[in-house]
Amino acid sequence: MNKAEAKDFLCQTALEAFREDYEKLTDTWRTLENKAQGNVAIAGIFIAGAFAFIREISKGTHLYEKILLYWHS
């Protein structure tokens, strides 16, 4: 194997290694993005529930609900 062939072989090997790493990183980021979307959806549901609860408290509901809200915050 002469110098030019050796250089081409090393370049091809390096390029293949970078492609494999890129594919792994892309899969990792895709997985993280999917998990984050699910977490954001669940958090949105909890936030909506908290606002609904607070809205009901502000209408003058029972004292025990106000105490529970204060105790958990």
N, C-alpha and C positions, 0 to 999 in steps of 0.2 A: 504494500500500500504506500503510495507516494504522499507527499505533503498535502497536495490539493484534495486527494481523496480522504485523507485523515481529517482535514479541516471540514469538508462537507459532511463527513460522518458525525463529527462532534456537533456541528450546527444542527443537523437533523435530530440527533439525540436530545440536545438541549431544547429544541423547539417542541418535540413530543412531550418532554417532561413538563414544560410550561403549559402546554395544552391540557395535560392531565390535571395539573394543579388548578388551572382555571376552571375546569369542569367541576372539580371537587368544591372549590370555593363558591361557584355559582349555585350548586346544589345546597350547600350550607346556608347561603343567604336566602334562597327560595324557601327553605324549611323555616328559617327564623321569621321571614316575612309572613308566612302562613300562620305561625303561632302568634305573632304580634296582632294580626287581624282578628283572630279569635279572642285574644285578651281584650282588645279595644271594644269589641262588641259586648262582651260580658261586663266590662267596666261601664259602658254606656247604659246597660240595663240597670245596674246597681245605682248609678247616678240618677237615672230617671225615677227609680223607686224612692230614693232619698228626697228628691224634690217633691214628689207627690206626698210623702210623709210630712215634710216640712209645711207644705201648703195646707194640709189638713190641720196641723197644729196651730198655724196662724189664724185659723177660723175660730179658735176658741174651744178646742176639744178638751178632753179630760186632763186632769193634772198628772196622772200617772204616765201618760204619753210624753209630756214635757219632761218629767223626771227621767224617764228612760233615755230620751234623746240627749239630755244633759249628761247623764251618767256614762254613756258610750262615747261621747266626744272628748 
